[in-house]
Amino acid sequence: MRRGWLSLALVILVGSVLSCRQTDVYNTFNTLPKNGWFKRDVQRFTAEVPDTLIRYDLYLTLRHNGDYSYRNLWLFVSYRDKKGLLKTDTVNCELADEFGRWSGGGWGSYYQQELLLDDNFRFSRGKEQVFTIQQAMRDDRIRGITDVGIRIARHSD
C-alpha cells in the first residue's frame, strides 16, 4: 500500500515539473570547452519564430562549477528586437554572494542559475531569431563556466 502512494506521489511530482515547462518555446544549452571560454568564442543560438504577436520571457541560463574564480560574470548578449533592430546588452551575472556562497540551484560541485533578460520579448519577423552570448571578463579565458543557454517561454500574465 505504501509503495502505491510513493509511486503516485512520484508521478504527480514529475507531471508538475514537466507541466511547468510547457510554456517553453525554446530551451537550449551550449557546452563550453573544458579548457575555458575564450573571449573570441561567441555562443550562438538560433530559435525558430513561433509567433511575432505573443509576448515572451527571455532567460539566460548558466551552469558552472566550483573552479570558477570570480563572484560574477560579465556577458555581452545580442539579439534583434521586435522591430528587427540589433540589441546588445552588457549583463552582470552575480554567481556568488559576498561570502563566496554560490547562488542558484546545484548538485555536487555544479550550479545552475537563470536570469531574466526581458519579460516583454517579442520575436522579430522572419523564420529564425539569433541570439549571441560572449564573455566580457577582463581575462581572455575563463574557466569553470560549463554551459550557457537561452530559454524562451510564453509570458503568463
Secondary structure, 3 states (H helix, E strand, C coil): CHHHHHHHHHHHHHHHHHHHCCCEEEEEEEECCCCCEECCCCEEEEEECCCCCCCEEEEEEEEEECCCCCCEEEEEEEEECCCCCEEEEEEEEECECCCCCECCEEECCEEEEEEEEEEEECCCCCCEEEEEEEECCCCCEECCEEEEEEEEEECCC
